[in-house]
Amino acid sequence: MNYRHAFHAGGFADVIKHIVLTRILVYLQEKPAAFRVIDTHAGAGLYDLTGDEASRSGEYLTGIARLLQARLSDQAYALVAPYLDIIRSFNPPGELKAYPGSPLIARALLRPQDRMTLCELAPAPRKQLIDALRRDTQARVVDLDGWVALPAFVPPNERRGVVLIDPAFEAKDEFERLADRFAAAFAKWTTGIYVLWYPAKSRRATEQLADRVTALAAAAKPPGKVLRIEFSVAPQIEGEALTSTGLLVVNPPWPLHDELKLIMQELQRPLGQGGAARFRLDIPKA
C-alpha cells in the first residue's frame, strides 16, 4: 500500500478526512484559549491538480470536483462551507487547479493565539511545505519522522488541540505502528483530540486497530470516547485502487457525530462510484 498525499490530493478520502478536521477546528475555535495542531505526516501542503502526480490518478475528479458541484441541503452546506471556502481560496473563481493539504487547511482556521507543528521527513515535500507557509510564525515545520515526533510533541503548551496522524502506509506493519505510537502519545496526553486515518482495505487490520484504540481510550481517567468513521465509494476489490477510507477520532467534540451523520448522508450520492456510497458512523465500545 502507498497513499502518498500527492497522488491522492482531493480524492474522496481527502474530502472525508478534511471535512472532519475542519469541523474539529471550528469546534476548537469556540473557546478563546489557544490550541495547537500537530500533523505527523504533513506532506507538501499544496498540490497542483494539473501536475503529473494528481492528473495521473485523477482522483480529485471524483472527490472534491464532485463535491463543489453537488447540491446539498442548507444545513449540510453550512457544515461543509468552511472547508469548501478554504478550497476555493486556493483557486481562481470557478476553477479547480490546486488542492491544499491538511497543513494549509488547518492554517486557514488558526487564530492569532493558535500554533501548529508539522512533521515531514521527505526533503522535497518538506521544502514545498516550507515554501507554502512563507516563514509563517504560527507554523513550525520540523525535519523529523512523524512516528518519533508523535509522543515527543505532546502534551503541547496550549493543552488543547488536535493531532492528525495520516501516514502513507508504505510499510507492512503500519497499522501496528499506528496503534503503538498512538498509545505512547495518548499515555502522555489523554485529553487531546486525535484523528487517525487508515485505508479500509483489510477488515482484520481495521478491526484490530479500532479495538485497541477504543480500549486505550476507555482505560483513561476520565474515560475517553472514540468515533469511528468509514466511507466507501464502491466495493473494495483486491489489488485495485482504494475505495474505502477510515478515521478514528479520539475524544471527538460532542456535536461531531450528529454533524457527520448529516454530511455523510448527503455525500453518498455525489461521491459514490457506480452507485451511492456507503458509510459507517459509530462509537465502538471496549
N, C-alpha and C positions, 0 to 999 in steps of 0.2 A: 504494500500500500504506500502511496505517496500523495499527500494532499498539500503540496506547496501552494501558498496563497496565490502566486501569480497565475497559475494555470486555472484556478477556480474562482477568480475575482468576480464578484457579482452574481455567482450562481445561486441556486436555491438554498444551499447550505449557508452561504454568506448572508442571504436575506434573513433567514430564520435567526441565525446567531446574532446578527447586528440589530435586529428588532428587539431581541431580548436584552442585549447590552444597553441599548438606548433607553428602554423602559426602566431598567435598573438605575441608570444615571439620572433620569428625570426624577425618580423617587428620591435619590440621594440629595438632589438639589432642594428638596422641600425643607430641609433643616439648614440653618445658617452655618453650622460647624463645617470646617473643611473636611474634604475626603481625598483619598488617593486612589488612582487607578494603577494597577500593576499588570502588565501584559508580558507573559513569559516567553512568547514566541511571536514577536511583533510583526515581522515581515518588513516589506519596503515602505509601507504607509500609503502610497498612492499607485494605482495600477492603470496603465494605458490599455484600454479595451480594444484599441485598434492595433496594438502591438502583436508580436508573434505568439507569445505565450497564451494570452487571453483569446485571441482570434482563432488559435489552433483548436482550443476546446469549444469555444463559442458558448460556454455555459451561461454567460450573462444574458444571452438572448432568451433563455427560458427561465431566468431568475429575475433580476432587477428590471430588465426591459419589460417583462410582462407585468410586474407589479406597478410600474409607473403608468401603464395603460389601463390598469384594472379599475373597475367600478366597484367601490366599496361603500358600505353604509356610512353615514355621517359619524357614527360612534366609532367604528373601526378606523376610519380615516383619521380621526382626531388622535388616535393612539399611535398610528404609524407616521403621522405627519412630521414629528421631529426628525425621524430617520430619513424620510424622503426629502425633507428640506436640506439636510446635510448633503445628500447625494446630488441634488440639483445645484448646490452651491459650488460644486467642483466641475460643472458642465455648462456649456453655452445654453441659452434658453431653447428648450425643445429638442435638445440633442443629448446623446449618451456616449461620451468618448472616454470618460475616466471613472474609476471607482475607488473611493477611499477605503482603506483597510481599517481595522479596529483602532489603531492609534489615532488616526485623524478623525474618526467618528467620535471617539472619546474626547479628543481635544476640543472639538466643537461644543462640547457640553460642560467643559470646565469653567468654573467661575474664578475670579481673581485669586481666591484663597486656596484653590484646589491644585493638586500636583499629580503628575504621572511618571511612572518608571517603566521604561520599555527595554526589553531584553532581545537582542538579535545578535547571533554569533556569526552568521554568514557575512563576509565582507561586503559583497555587492548590495544586498538588501539593506544592510546597516548604513552604508553610505547614502543610499537613496532615502532612507528614513530620516537621517540627519539633515539632508538637503530639504526634504519636505517640511521639516519643522523649523528650519531657518533660525537656528540658535534660540529657540523658544525657551524662556527662562522657567516656564512651568513644567517643561518636559525634559526628562533625563534619559538619554539613550546609553545603555551600557553594553559593552562588549563582553558578554557573559552567557554561558549556557543557561537557558531558562530553567532547566531542572536543578541546577546548582543555586540559581538566584531565588527560586521559589521560597524555600524555607529561610533563606538569608535575609530577605527583604520584608518579612513580617515579624511582628506587627509594625505597621508604619507609624510614624509620629502622630499622624492625624487620628488614628484609632478608628476611623471609619473608611469604608471604601470597598472596592471590588477587585478581585483577582481573576483575570481571564487566562485560562490555560488551554492553548489551542495548538498543539504540536502537529507536525507533518505526518506522523505515523509511518515513518520510514523503517523503523526497527520492528522486529517481530514481537518484542516484549513491551511495546509501547503502552498497551493497556495496563500491564502490571506496573510499569514505571509511573504512569499517571496516578494510579492508586497510591503507590508508595510515596511519591513526592507530595501529593495532596495530604496524606496522613501526617507527614513531617511538618508541613506548613500549618495544618489545622491544629496540631498539638500546641503550636505557639500562638495561634490567633483564632480562637473558636468563634468570635463574634463577627468576623469579616464575611462578606458575600463572595462566594467562589462560583465561577462559571467554568465547567469542564466540558469541552467539546470532544465528540468522538464520531467516527464513521460507524453507522449502524449496519454493518455487514454480517458480523458473527453474533448470533443470538447468545451463544455461550459467553463470549467475551463481554458483551454489553450487560448481561445479567450479573455476571461476577463483579463488574465494576460498580454497577448500581447498588448491589447488595453490600459491598464493602464500604462504599462512601456513605450509604444510609446508616450502616452500623456505627461508623465513626461519629457521624453527626448525632445519632441517638444517645451515644455514650457521653457526650459532652455535658458540662454543667454550666448553665442550664442546657437541656437537650436542644439540638438544632433540627430543623426540617430540611428535606431535600425535595425539590420539584424536578420531576423527570419529564423531559420533552423529547419526542421523536416525531419526525415529519418525513413521510415517504411520498415522493412524487410518482413512483411507479414501483412495481415489484422488483426486488433486488435479484439480479441474475449473476451467478458465479462467473467471475472473470470479467464482468462488464463494469461500466462506469458507475460511480456511486449514485444511488437513488434514494438513500435513506440517511438522514442526519440526526444526531442526538446531542442533547445537552443535559447536564445535571447542574442545577442551581442550588447551592448550599446556603442556607439562611436567606431564602428568597423574600423580597419585600411582600407584605401581606396582600396587596392588590394584584400581584403578578399573575397568579393562577387564573383569575377571572378575566383579566385583560387578554391573556394569551389564548384562552378558550374562544373568546370572540374573534380575535385576529386570525387564529388558525382556521376557524370555520370558514372565514371569508377568503382565505388564501388557497383553499383546497382546489377551487376551480381554476383560477388563473395560473397556479404553479404546477398543476397536475400535468403529467405527460402521458397521452393516450387514455385519458380519463381523469376523474377527480383524484386529487391527492388524499392521503390518509394521515391522521396524526394521533399521537398518544400523549396524554397530559395527565399525570397523576402524582400523588405524594406517596411514595413507597414506604412501607412500614418495616422496621428492623425485625 
